[in-house]
């Protein structure tokens, strides 16, 4: 999964700010992560130049991106899968 690469450390951010702010008022629940990961994210947030205001905001953004990316993954029809396999066989990969 290319989450950090897809949101880019340079962030897709600006285009999604409105959407992120719209969900900020939603009811929140607690999620536990390791202290090590929390500290890494905290450092990243501090170095983001104000792009993210908190660890919570960054984590929520990343999770939304992961879910959005999974929704966009193409699903091949059985016919398309067979064509792909045929081509891979012709190339000697299968």
KEFI-374647 format. One record per residue (C-alpha): residue number from 1; chain; residue in one letter; x, y, z. Coordinates in steps of 0.02 Angstrom, whole numbers, plus 32768, in hexadecimal, padded with zeros to 4 digits. Layout:
! residues N
+-----+-------+------+------+------+------+
:  nr : kette : rest :   xx :   yy :   zz :
+-----+-------+------+------+------+------+
: NUM :     A :    a :    X :    Y :    Z :
...
+-----+-------+------+------+------+------+
This chain:
! residues 94
+-----+-------+------+------+------+------+
:  nr : kette : rest :   xx :   yy :   zz :
+-----+-------+------+------+------+------+
:   1 :     A :    x : 8000 : 8000 : 8000 :
:   2 :     A :    x : 8046 : 80A7 : 7FCE :
:   3 :     A :    x : 7FEA : 8114 : 804A :
:   4 :     A :    x : 8074 : 818E : 8076 :
:   5 :     A :    x : 80B2 : 818D : 7FC3 :
:   6 :     A :    x : 8001 : 81A9 : 7F7F :
:   7 :     A :    x : 7FDB : 8238 : 7FF5 :
:   8 :     A :    x : 8089 : 826B : 7FD4 :
:   9 :     A :    x : 80DC : 82B6 : 806D :
:  10 :     A :    x : 80BA : 8351 : 8004 :
:  11 :     A :    x : 8004 : 8326 : 8026 :
:  12 :     A :    x : 7F71 : 8328 : 7FB3 :
:  13 :     A :    x : 7F36 : 8396 : 803F :
:  14 :     A :    x : 7EF3 : 8439 : 7FFD :
:  15 :     A :    x : 7E70 : 83EB : 7F8C :
:  16 :     A :    x : 7E2D : 8386 : 801F :
:  17 :     A :    x : 7E30 : 840B : 80A7 :
:  18 :     A :    x : 7D78 : 8433 : 8092 :
:  19 :     A :    x : 7D47 : 837D : 809D :
:  20 :     A :    x : 7DB6 : 8363 : 8135 :
:  21 :     A :    x : 7D6C : 83F7 : 818E :
:  22 :     A :    x : 7CBC : 83BA : 8168 :
:  23 :     A :    x : 7CD9 : 831A : 81CB :
:  24 :     A :    x : 7D32 : 836E : 825B :
:  25 :     A :    x : 7C8D : 8382 : 82BA :
:  26 :     A :    x : 7C66 : 82C9 : 82B7 :
:  27 :     A :    x : 7C63 : 8263 : 8357 :
:  28 :     A :    x : 7D11 : 8220 : 837E :
:  29 :     A :    x : 7D48 : 8177 : 83C3 :
:  30 :     A :    x : 7DEF : 8144 : 840E :
:  31 :     A :    x : 7E6B : 80DB : 83AB :
:  32 :     A :    x : 7F09 : 809A : 83FE :
:  33 :     A :    x : 7FAF : 8099 : 83A1 :
:  34 :     A :    x : 805E : 8075 : 83DF :
:  35 :     A :    x : 80BE : 8102 : 8433 :
:  36 :     A :    x : 8147 : 80EE : 83B0 :
:  37 :     A :    x : 80CE : 810B : 8321 :
:  38 :     A :    x : 807B : 819B : 837D :
:  39 :     A :    x : 8124 : 81F2 : 8394 :
:  40 :     A :    x : 814F : 81DB : 82DC :
:  41 :     A :    x : 80A8 : 8225 : 82A7 :
:  42 :     A :    x : 80B9 : 82B2 : 8325 :
:  43 :     A :    x : 8164 : 82E0 : 82DE :
:  44 :     A :    x : 811D : 82DA : 822E :
:  45 :     A :    x : 808D : 834D : 8260 :
:  46 :     A :    x : 8106 : 83C8 : 82B0 :
:  47 :     A :    x : 816E : 83CA : 8210 :
:  48 :     A :    x : 80D8 : 83DC : 819E :
:  49 :     A :    x : 80DE : 8499 : 81A1 :
:  50 :     A :    x : 802F : 84AA : 81E6 :
:  51 :     A :    x : 7FE1 : 8434 : 8167 :
:  52 :     A :    x : 7F9E : 83CD : 81F8 :
:  53 :     A :    x : 7F72 : 8411 : 82A3 :
:  54 :     A :    x : 7F79 : 836F : 8305 :
:  55 :     A :    x : 7FA5 : 82B7 : 8301 :
:  56 :     A :    x : 7EEB : 8290 : 8300 :
:  57 :     A :    x : 7ECE : 82FC : 8266 :
:  58 :     A :    x : 7F5F : 82AA : 8208 :
:  59 :     A :    x : 7F2A : 81F8 : 8235 :
:  60 :     A :    x : 7E77 : 821C : 8201 :
:  61 :     A :    x : 7EB4 : 8263 : 815B :
:  62 :     A :    x : 7F23 : 81CC : 8138 :
:  63 :     A :    x : 7E99 : 8150 : 8162 :
:  64 :     A :    x : 7E20 : 81AB : 80F0 :
:  65 :     A :    x : 7EA0 : 81A4 : 8064 :
:  66 :     A :    x : 7EBD : 80E9 : 807E :
:  67 :     A :    x : 7E02 : 80C7 : 8076 :
:  68 :     A :    x : 7DED : 8136 : 7FDE :
:  69 :     A :    x : 7E7F : 80E0 : 7F86 :
:  70 :     A :    x : 7E35 : 8034 : 7FA7 :
:  71 :     A :    x : 7D8D : 806B : 7F60 :
:  72 :     A :    x : 7DE3 : 80A3 : 7EC0 :
:  73 :     A :    x : 7E42 : 8001 : 7EA0 :
:  74 :     A :    x : 7E09 : 7FB9 : 7DFA :
:  75 :     A :    x : 7DB2 : 7F12 : 7DFB :
:  76 :     A :    x : 7DCC : 7EAA : 7D61 :
:  77 :     A :    x : 7D3F : 7E47 : 7D11 :
:  78 :     A :    x : 7D5D : 7D8D : 7CFA :
:  79 :     A :    x : 7D79 : 7DAE : 7C41 :
:  80 :     A :    x : 7DFB : 7E33 : 7C65 :
:  81 :     A :    x : 7E54 : 7DBF : 7CE0 :
:  82 :     A :    x : 7E5C : 7D36 : 7C5C :
:  83 :     A :    x : 7EA3 : 7DB1 : 7BDD :
:  84 :     A :    x : 7F28 : 7DE8 : 7C5A :
:  85 :     A :    x : 7F55 : 7D32 : 7C7E :
:  86 :     A :    x : 7F5D : 7D0D : 7BC3 :
:  87 :     A :    x : 7FD5 : 7D9E : 7BA8 :
:  88 :     A :    x : 8041 : 7D6D : 7C3C :
:  89 :     A :    x : 804A : 7CB9 : 7BFB :
:  90 :     A :    x : 807D : 7CFA : 7B4F :
:  91 :     A :    x : 8108 : 7D5B : 7BA1 :
:  92 :     A :    x : 8140 : 7CC1 : 7C03 :
:  93 :     A :    x : 8110 : 7D00 : 7CB0 :
:  94 :     A :    x : 808F : 7C79 : 7CD1 :
+-----+-------+------+------+------+------+
